[in-house]
Amino acid sequence: MFTIEHDFDATVITLVDEGRQGLQEDVTITAFEDCVTIEQLDARTGEVQKITLSLGQVHELGAALDLPEGIYRIGPERD
């Protein structure tokens, strides 16, 4: 199950793990104008772990989901 909310400056998606075994804490993905954050409660420490991705990283992640093993670069080659 998941929810989608549109806040003033971001879109917030919450992924809820459902089922009977091996359930994980909810994951909250917040898409801002210039980055995306992913947060999840660490049940062992009681602290929220947060990862920030640039929009370029999000684009590459989306592309990676449809590709086989390998090393890839999207767009022009960098020096």
C-alpha positions in Angstrom: 0.0 0.0 0.0 1.2 3.6 -0.5 -0.1 7.1 -0.1 0.6 10.3 -2.1 0.2 13.8 -0.6 0.9 17.1 -2.3 2.4 19.6 0.2 3.2 23.3 -0.5 6.7 22.6 -1.6 6.9 18.8 -2.2 5.2 15.6 -3.1 5.3 13.0 -0.3 4.9 9.3 -1.0 4.8 6.8 1.8 5.3 3.1 1.1 3.7 0.8 3.7 5.1 -2.8 3.8 2.1 -5.2 4.1 2.1 -8.9 4.6 2.9 -11.4 7.3 6.7 -12.0 7.4 9.8 -9.8 7.3 7.9 -6.5 7.4 10.0 -3.4 7.2 9.3 0.1 8.5 7.4 2.6 6.3 9.5 4.4 3.7 8.8 8.1 3.1 9.9 9.6 -0.2 9.7 13.4 -0.5 10.2 15.0 -3.9 11.3 18.6 -3.8 12.1 21.0 -6.7 15.9 20.2 -6.5 16.2 16.8 -4.8 14.5 13.7 -3.4 14.8 12.4 0.1 14.1 8.9 1.3 13.5 8.3 5.0 12.9 5.2 7.1 12.8 4.5 10.8 15.6 2.3 12.1 13.8 0.1 14.6 17.0 -0.9 16.3 18.1 2.7 17.2 14.7 4.5 17.0 16.3 7.1 14.7 15.1 8.0 11.2 17.7 7.3 8.5 17.7 9.8 5.6 19.2 9.7 2.1 19.2 12.6 -0.3 19.4 12.1 -4.0 19.9 14.7 -6.7 17.4 14.8 -9.5 20.1 13.3 -11.8 20.5 10.3 -9.4 16.8 9.8 -9.4 16.8 9.8 -13.2 19.6 7.3 -13.3 17.9 5.1 -10.7 14.8 5.0 -12.8 16.8 4.0 -15.9 18.7 1.3 -13.9 15.6 -0.5 -13.0 15.1 -1.5 -16.6 18.7 -2.4 -17.5 20.8 -5.6 -17.1 24.0 -5.8 -15.1 26.7 -3.4 -16.3 28.2 0.1 -16.0 26.2 2.9 -17.7 26.3 6.7 -18.2 23.3 8.7 -19.2 23.9 11.8 -21.3 27.1 13.4 -22.4 30.5 12.0 -21.3 32.2 13.9 -18.4 35.9 14.7 -18.2 
